[in-house]
Amino acid sequence: MKSDIHPRYYDDAKVICSCGNTWTTGSTRPEIRVELCSTCHPFFTGQQRIVDSAGQVERFHRRFGLTSEGSEASDAATAEIAEATAG
């Protein structure tokens, strides 16, 4: 068998979440950074939270004309579609 082919194992690897929660675990890396953990994940907290990755939510709202005030833009878009299909 070859010697020294396995990576070093850290018994006290530190895991750091973006919410600030930290804990220790065993890993081949001394420090692990994560975006979501059981403290901040919507499944475990019961709260709805949009995890925006590189502005995808804003791009979706711009593409479909959605606004946060209400459905004014979507009503206008619906009227445009109805007008286009009718004539």
Legacy VTK file of the C-alpha trace (Angstrom):
# vtk DataFile Version 3.0
C-alpha trace
ASCII
DATASET POLYDATA
POINTS 87 float
0.000 0.000 0.000
1.105 3.535 -0.697
1.800 5.670 2.310
0.661 9.282 2.737
-2.035 9.176 0.045
-4.940 10.173 2.296
-5.662 13.826 3.090
-5.188 15.105 6.617
-8.334 14.762 8.756
-9.236 17.628 11.113
-11.303 16.520 14.102
-12.065 20.129 15.046
-12.943 21.673 11.670
-14.876 24.923 12.121
-18.067 25.434 10.084
-19.179 29.062 9.632
-22.591 30.002 8.217
-23.397 33.339 6.567
-25.926 34.004 9.346
-23.119 33.886 11.918
-23.804 30.446 13.377
-20.677 28.326 13.977
-20.019 24.739 15.043
-17.266 22.168 14.864
-17.211 18.913 12.962
-14.734 16.510 11.406
-13.492 17.212 7.888
-10.506 17.161 5.575
-10.655 20.975 5.516
-9.832 23.061 8.610
-12.561 25.670 7.910
-15.817 25.352 5.963
-18.025 28.310 4.978
-21.696 27.660 4.135
-24.582 29.890 3.016
-27.426 28.117 4.835
-27.593 26.053 8.008
-30.314 24.549 10.190
-30.574 27.841 12.112
-31.402 29.995 9.085
-32.840 27.519 6.527
-36.556 28.140 5.817
-37.439 24.444 6.212
-36.233 24.416 9.817
-37.282 27.968 10.785
-40.738 27.892 9.193
-40.167 31.345 7.665
-40.245 32.107 3.964
-37.027 33.714 2.777
-35.985 34.313 -0.796
-32.371 33.363 -1.340
-31.342 35.680 -4.155
-28.440 34.526 -6.252
-26.920 37.271 -8.408
-30.122 39.331 -8.764
-32.258 36.578 -10.268
-35.382 37.679 -8.391
-35.077 41.292 -9.618
-34.462 40.055 -13.173
-37.623 37.909 -12.951
-39.670 40.877 -11.729
-38.304 43.125 -14.499
-38.928 40.496 -17.168
-42.567 39.990 -16.241
-43.279 43.573 -15.166
-44.054 42.764 -11.553
-43.866 45.491 -8.920
-43.910 45.371 -5.153
-46.770 47.956 -4.927
-49.360 45.608 -6.354
-50.600 44.250 -9.598
-50.650 47.515 -11.592
-47.919 46.401 -13.984
-49.354 42.917 -14.349
-52.808 44.400 -15.117
-51.251 46.537 -17.854
-49.402 43.522 -19.246
-52.603 41.468 -19.213
-54.435 44.259 -21.060
-51.644 44.405 -23.673
-51.828 40.641 -24.236
-55.633 40.709 -24.526
-55.412 43.620 -26.969
-52.793 41.858 -29.089
-54.725 38.594 -29.277
-58.070 40.302 -30.018
-56.840 42.343 -32.957
LINES 1 88
87 0 1 2 3 4 5 6 7 8 9 10 11 12 13 14 15 16 17 18 19 20 21 22 23 24 25 26 27 28 29 30 31 32 33 34 35 36 37 38 39 40 41 42 43 44 45 46 47 48 49 50 51 52 53 54 55 56 57 58 59 60 61 62 63 64 65 66 67 68 69 70 71 72 73 74 75 76 77 78 79 80 81 82 83 84 85 86
